Amino acid sequence: MKDLWMEKRQITIRRAVLILYDIIAVALATYLGLIARFDFRPGDIADQRFVQTAWNYLPFSIVITILLFWVFKMYQSLWEFAGTHEVVNMGVACFFSAFSQMIIVHVILHWSYPRSSYLFYGGFLLVLIAISRFFYRALRAFVEKRTAGAQAVNVMVIGAGEAGNSLIREMRSSSYIQKNALCVIDDDKSKTGSYIHGVKVVGGREKILENVAKYHIDEIIIAIPSAPKATIREILEICKQTKCELKTLPGIYQLVNGEVNVSQLRKVDVADLLGREQIRVDLDSIMGYVKDKVVLVTGGGGSIGSELCRQLAANQPRQLIIFDIYENGAYDIQQELRRSHPELQLEVMIGSVRNSRRVNRIFEQYRPDIVYHAAAHKHVPLMEDSPNEAIKNNVLGTWKVAEAAVAYGAEKFVMISTDKAVNPTNIMGASKRICEMIVQAYNGRGKTDFVAVRFGNVLGSNGSVIPLFKKQIAEGGPVTVTHPNIIRYFMTIPEAVSLVLQAGAYAKGGEIFVLEMGEPVRILDLAINLIRLSGFVPGEDIKIKFTGLRPGEKLYEEMLMEEEGLQETANKLIHIGKPIEFDEKEFFEQLNELKEEAYEEADPETIREWVKRLVPTYMLKADERHPVVDAAVHIDD
């Protein structure tokens, strides 16, 4: 209570001081306006009636001006954060003060007074008021910047548009930001040589390296949130040649909302370097099939499963059921959805897809209309060491969920697959290929439409390479890469989930949906780029160590097998692989035998031999494995 009283007292004192200053400013501006009419020679004022008029009207001028200033919020504004709006209000208030003086003195009172003095009065009043509002602020900012100068980060801003303007203004005005904007880069030649809040636009992107050295830049901020990915990538390729830390603005929508400021800068993500635009799916037009349906997501606590749940929850399902063995992940998404969608009828069940009774009980109780099957073991090296578990969880789990979907009349069954299922060299990929075959075989057994969705590596998912690289860089290295020439297809979690959801809309039964993922990316390039974007020099500050391909790992992944054709969908970036025919009777006979071997805990090589019978494209011979590679880093490869 005392603190509140003190705060109000300080505000009252501050306003009283401003009003007192403004009274003096009105008197001084009146005097200066009059003598300015006579070239600042008071002795030349021949008609002393002018002086008498100024003196007689001064009390009225003071009262009217103070009232005008109050109306235009000159005493309520926080001048520490003043911007264009406050400056405009100040100018308008001073104009009306001078205008009212002219009307009252000339039109109403008919007093004798030089007409040009009103114009001089308004100008002097504006200058005096501006000094009172901005001089202290400028002085304090100068002192604080000088004090923090030793710790300040030298910054280059790329982009002389609205985003760059907002960032530089905040860096200049805020006492809490220890960043010193020294130069601006913009490809618009007409802006070269101009200044933004005192910071010079030094040229286009070709001037980046030169000015980084000239101004001793520590950090580069890319402030062109609306630029295409290709443009950002070209700029990043130049910036990577420096030792500067790189940051970028999140998105143009924050400009529209007025949210752009230094606190919302993010470090450049490696996704910015993938060389293609994000896949955009118009989910609003296709998600009608989810509305008012009961939806089950197995593995709903994982990276893909949890994002599926988020997007499904936003499309008004009648009920959403999350089924996962990992209680921490399931708990996290449960709490998130309860906060973001309190209206959602949400059930979170803990259990394993390997447990037939548990799976059937959930289907019997909730009768899901749509099933998204994301539960699976996915780590290639771990599954190589435990092939029995890969078969139990991935293959038999899928089998049991598919069986329940048919038995309890689900409308759609969408299974998450992987590019590793194509010509697999590891047990994880081979198990996923068997899952695709199960989906194909079960389609048509009941009213359920079964489809699989195949995509590549997911950026930022649990256990993926990018979080690993970031952790290794944070620890000072080395960054471990298995092979200098290993390449992978990449996509983001939202892209993967969009594909899965659209597959559900397109599903007619039996399809394998494949995303057009652009060019594959070399893992070594990702490592090098991420090190550079973190402000380090690859091979010097952070070492890169080659560890050799792990068991079951291959240099490149494929999205389709040679036998599979491609059919286009309404979305040109999503294709359908033609199903490969196989003997279903023989397949299920072998699948039952594989099941027995897995539960009998057969040795790993026996499991692999059985998998080979089911998946002829599975390569398991020793000479098909890749040797350990001992290679040096070639940054310019």
N, C-alpha and C positions, 0 to 999 in steps of 0.2 A: 504494500500500500504506500509505504514511504517512497519507494523507488518510482512509483507511478506519479506521485505528487512532485517529486524532484524533476522527473522528465517533463511534465506539463509546465513546471516553473521555468525550465530552460527554454522551452518552446516560446513561452510568453516573453521572456527576456530577449530572445533572438528576434522576435517580431517587433518588439518595441524599439530595438536598436535599428532595425531596418527602416521603420517608420520615421524615426528621428533623422536618419541619414537622408531619407527621401525628402523630408521637409527642407533640409539644407540644400539638397540637390535642386529642388524646384526654385528656391530663391536664387541660387547661383546660376542656374540655367536661364532664369528671367533676366538677370543682370548681364550675362554673357550674350544672350540673344539681342539685347538692346544695343550694347556697345559694338557688337559685330556689325550691326547695321551702319555704324559710323567708323568702320575700319579699325575697331579696337582703340579709338582715341576718345575717351570719355569727355574731354574738353570740347570736342566738336559737336556735342549735342546742343544745338542752338535753342531748341524749344524745350524748356524745363518742364513743360506739361507732360512730356513723354515719361520723364522720371517720376513725376507725381502719379501718373496713371499706373505705371508699373508698381509703385509702392502701394497705392490704394487697392489694386486688384490682387496683390500677392496673397492675402488671407484666403480669398475665394479660390485662387489658383491652387493653393496648398490643399484645401479641403476637397475640391473636385478631383485633383490628381490622386490623393490618397484613396478616395472612394473608387476611382477608376482602377487603381492598382489592386484594390481588394477584389473587385468584380473579376478582374483578369487573373486572379489567383497568384499575384506577385508575392504575397506573404504566406501562402499555403504550400507553394511548390518546394520540393526538396532540390535545391540548386546544386547539390553535390552530384545529382544525376540528370541535370537539365540537358535538354536536347533541342531539336528544331521547334517543337511545339511551344516550349517556354520562351524561346527567342522571338517567335512570331507574336506571342501574347505580349511580350515586352514592347515590341515595336508598335503594335496596334494601340496599346494603352498610352504610349507617349504621343502617338498621332492624335488620339481623341483629346488628350490633355491640351495640345496646341490648338486643335480645332475648336474646342469648347471655349478656349481663351479668346480666339478671334471672334466667335459668334457673340459672346457675352459683351466683350469690350466694344466691338464695332456695331453690331446689329441691335443689341438690347440697350446698352448704356450710351452708345454714340460718343464714346470718349476718343480723344485724339491719340493715335499710336501708330508707329510705322508698321505697315503690313508685312514687310519682309522679316520683321523681328519674330513673328510667330513661327516662321519656318526655321530660323536659327534657334529659337527656344526649343522646339521639338527635337532638333538634332542634338543639341547639347544635353538635353534631358536624357535622351536615349544613351548617349555615351556615358554619362555619369551613373545612370542606373546599371548599365552593363558592367561598369567597373566594380560596383559594389557586389554584384552577383557572381562575377566570374574571376575577379582578380585573386581573391583568397583561395578559391578552388585551384586556379592555375599555379599559384605559389606553393600550395600544399602538395599538389601533384609533383611539381618540380623537385621539391625537397625530398619527398618520399622516393621518387625515382632515383635521385642522386644517392640516397642512403642505400637503396637496394641494388644500385648499379653493379656492385661487385658480384652479386649472386644472379643477376639477370641473365636470361638466355637470349642470345642473339637470334632473331627470327627472320626468315624470308617467307613472304606470303605470295603464293601463286594464285592469281586471280584478282583483277581490279574491279570486280563487280560488286553487287550489294553484299554478298557474303564477306568478301575481303574488306570492304568498308566497315562492316559491323565489327569484325574481329580487331582491326587496327584501332578503331575508336575505343573499344573496350580495353585493349592493351594500353592505350595512351591514358585513359581516364581512371582505370581501377588501380587502387593502391595495394590490392591483394594479388595481382598478377605480376609475377616477376619474369616478364617476357618483353623484349625490346625489339619491336619491328623496325628493321633497318632498310629494307628494300622490297619492292613488289615486282612480280613477273606477270606479264600479260601479253598474249600474242597479238592483241589489237594494236597495230602500229600507231593509231591516232592517240593512244593513251601514253605512249612512251614520252618521258620527260615531264609528265604531269605529276601532281602530288596528291596523296590521300592522307589527310590529317598530318601533313608534314613529312610523309614517307614517299620517296620518289619511285615512280614506275620506271625501272631501268631497262626494260626491253622484253622480248619474247623468250621462249624456252631455250633458245640458243645461247642466252646470256646467263643461264642458271649456274653453270660451273664457274664462270668468270667471277660472278658476284658473290658466290659462296666463299671463294678465296679472298676477294676484296674486302668484304664486310665481316669476315671470320664468323660465318653463320654456324650455329649449333643445331638449329631445328628448322625444318621446312614444313610449312602448313599449306596444304592444298585446299584452297577455298573456292572450288568450282563444283558444287554439289550436283549441278544439273548436267555436267559434261558426260558424254558417252563413255562407256568402259574403255573403248579403244583409245580415246584421247588420254584418259587417266593413265592407262598402261604406258603409252608413249612418254608421258612426263615422268612416270616412275622409273622407267628405264634410264632416263638421264639422271634423276635424283639418286639412284642406286650407286652411281659412281662417286658420290660424296660420302663422307662419314657422318652426315647429319641424320638425326632422328626424324622420321617422317610421320606426319599426322594429317588427317583429312576430316572434312565435315561429313556428318552422317547422311543428310538427304535434303532435298529441296523443300520438302513439306515443312521443315523447321524454319525455313526462311518465311514461308507464308504465315506461319503461326507466330513469328517474331521470337523464335526460341534460339536463334543462333547466337552463341557466345563461346568464349574460350573454354568454359567448363564442359562443353559438349563435343569438343574435339575428341576423336578416337585415333588410336594408332592405326596406320595403314594395315589392313588385313591382307593376308596372302590371297584371299579370294579376289582382290582387286587385280591380281596379276594373272588370272586364269585365261584371259584373252577372249572372253565372250560375255555377252549380256546375260543377266539372270533370266532363267526361264519364267515367263509370266503366264499363269493359267487363270482364266476367268472363272474362278470357282463359283461365283454367285450364280452363273448361268447353268451350272451343271450339278450343283449340290442339292437339288430338289429331291433326289432319290434318298437322301438321308433324313429329311424332315419327317418328324413323327414316327421314326423307326427306332427299334431297339438295336443298338450297335454294340458289338463285342470287339475289344481290341486285346489280343493276347500279346504279352510282352509290352504292355502299355506303359511301363515305367522306364523303358529304354529311350535312347536318343530319338529314333524314328517313331516308336510307339507313343511317346509323350507328346511329340509334335502332332501326330495324328489326332490324339485326344483333344489338343488345343483347338485345332481347326474344326474337328467334328462338333465340339461343344458350341462353337459359334454358329452352327447351322441347324439348331433346334431339333436335335433328335429327341424322341420320346424318352429314351433312357440310354445312358452310356455305361457300359460295364468294362472295367479295367481288370484284367487278369494277368498276374505276374508272380513269379517265384521270389523276386528280389523285393523285399518289403520296403527298403529305403527309397528306391525309385518310385514305387507305387504310392508311398506316403507323400512324397514331394509333389507329384502331379495331382494327387487328391487335394492337398491343401491349396495348391495354386488354382485349381478349377473351382473350388468352393469360394475362393475370394473373387475370381473374375466372372464366374457364372453361378451365382447363388441360386438361380432359378432352375438349374440343371438337376434332373433326377439322376444322381451318380451313385454307382455301386463299385466298390473296389474289393476284389477278391484275391486272396493269396493262395497260390497253388501252382502245380506243375502241369504242363501239357502232356507229360509222360504218364500222368495218373488218369487212367480211363474213367474210373468212378467219379473223380473230382470233375473232370471235363463234362461227362454226361449229366452230372447233377446240376451244373451251371446251365447247360443247355435246356434241361428239363424245367428248371425253375424260371429262367428268364426268357426262353424262346427267342433268341436274337434273330433279327431279320437279315442283318449284314455282319459279316465276320471279317475283320482285318487281322491276319495272322502274321505278327511280327516277332513272336517268341522264337529265339534261336541262339545257339552258340555261334559266334562269328569270328573269333580270333584264330587265324590260320595256324600259327606255331603251336598254340595250346592244344588245338584239336589234333594236330599231328601226333602229339604225345598221348592223347586220350581219344583214339578213334571210336571206341565203344560209346563214349559219352556223346560224341557228335551224332552218331547213329540214333541213340536213344532219344536225344532231345530234338534234333532237327528232323530226322526222318520219321521216327515212330510218333513223335509229338504231332507232326503235321498230319500223319495218317489218322491218329485218334481224333484230332479236331475236325478233319475232313469227314470222317465217319459220323461224328456227332452232328455236323452241319446238315448232312443228308437225312439222318434219322429224325431230326427235329425240324426239318423243313425250312432251313435258312434260304433266303433269296439269293444272296451273293456271298462268295468266299474269295477274298483277295489275299494272296500270299506274297510276302516280301522275298524276292530272290536277289541274285547277285551276278555280276559279270564273271565271277569266278566259277560259275556253273558251266561255262563254255570251255570245252576241252580241258577239264580240271586237272591240275597237277597236285592238288591237296585234298585231304579228306573233307574239309569244310565245303569246298566248292563242289566236290562229288556228291556230298550229302544234299546240297541244295538242288543239284540236278535231279536227284531221285525225288525230291519234294515236288519239282516241276512236273515230273512224270506222274506222281500221285494225283496232282491237281488235274492233269490232262485225263487220266484214267477215270477219275470220279465225276468229271463233267458228263452230264447226261444220265447219271444213275438215279437222280431225283429231279426235283424242280430247281435245285441250286445251280447257279452259274459260277463255275470255278475259273479263276484267272490267276496268273502270276505276273509280278512286276519286277523287271530286272534292271538294276542300275549299278553304277560304279561306286567308288569310294566316296564317303560322305564327309565333307569338311566339318571339323569341329565335333564329330560324334565321339562318344566315349571310347577311348582306346585308339583313336585315329592318329595319323602321323603328325598333324599340325600341333595339337596340344603337347605331344611328346617333344617336338622340336622346340616349342616355346619354353617348356620346362628345362630342357637341356641348355638353352641359351641363358635363361635366368640363373642357372647354376654355374655359368662360365664355360660350358662346353665339356667335352666335345659333342658335336651333333653327329649322331650315328645314321649313316645311310647304308643300306645293304649292298647296293651295286651302283656304279657310276652311270649305268645306262638303263636302269629300271624306270619304266614309265607306267602311269596310271591315268584312268579317267576319273575326273572329280566332279562333284556336284555339291550343292549346299543342302542342308536339312530341309529348308522350306521347298526347294525344288523337288527333292525326293518325295516329300509328302504330297505335293501338288500332283505329281505323276501317279502316285498310288490312288489318290482320291479321284482323279480323272479316269484312271483305269476302271474303277468301280462303276463310273457312269457309262463308259463305252462297252463294258463287259457284255458279251453275248454267250460266253462259255468256251473254255478251252484255249484261250489266247495266252501268249506271253508278250506283255507290253515291254517295249524297249525305248529308252530315251535317247534322242540324238544329242550327244554330249560334247560335240566339237572335237578339237584336237586333244590327244592325250598329253599329259604334262610329265616332264622328267622330274623325279623326286629330288635329284641333286639340285636342280634349278630352284625348286621350292625351298630347299635348305639354304642355298646361297642367298636367295632373295629375302628370306625371313631374317637371316643374320644381318644383311645390309639395312633392311627396314628397321631393325632394332638399334641401328647406329653403330654397328661393329663391322670390322673388315674380315671377311671369310678367309680362313687359313692363317690369319695373324692373331686377331683378338679372340676369335672363336674357331677352334680347329674342327675340321670335318673328318670323321673316321669311317672307313668302309669296313663293314663287318661280314660281308658275304651274304648271299641269298639264304634265307632260312629254309628248313625242310618244307617242301611242298610249294615254295614260292617260285613264280616265274617272272621273266623280265617284263612281260606285257600281258594285259588282259584283253579279252575279246568280248564283244557284246552279242554276237550271234555265231552259231555254228554254221559251217559251210552248207549243210543240208537245209537250213532254215532260209526261207525267203523273207521278203519285207513287204508289208502292206501299209499304206498310209492311213492315218486317221484324220479327223477334222482338224486336229492340231498337227501341223507339219513337222513338229519336233518330236512327236510320239509315233512310234511304229509298232506294228504287230508282227511277231515272228510266226511263220507257218509251223504248226505242230508237226513233230517228227513221229511217224507211225511206228508202233512197236507192238509186240505180242503181249496183250494185257494179262492173259491167263498165265503165261510163263513169268511175266514180271512179278505178279503177286505170289506165285509159288516161290520165286527166289527171294522176294521181300520177306516172306514168312521165315525162310531159312536164315536170312540175315538177322532177323529179329531174335531168333533162337541163339545164334552165335553171340550177338551183342549182350543178351541177358545172361548167357553162360560165361561171360567175361573171357571170350576167346582172345588169343594173343593178337596184337595189332596187325601183323602181317596177314593173318587169316581173315580179319575184318576187311583189309584192303583187297584181298583176292575176291571176296564176295562182292564188294562194291564194284570191282572191275567187271564182274559178270553182268551187273545191272547197268553200269555206265561204261560202254565199250571205249569211249573217248578219254576215260580216266587214265592218266599216265603214272605208273607207280614203280617202274624199274629204276634201279640205282643209276644207270647211265643216262636216265632222263632228268636226273636232278642236277642242279647247277652247283659248281664248286665254289668254295670261299674265294673271294676276290681281295687281293692286296693291291690297292691302287692309290695313286696320289690325287689330290684335288686339282682339277684343271678348271679354274674359274671361268675361262673364256670359251669352254667347250660349247 
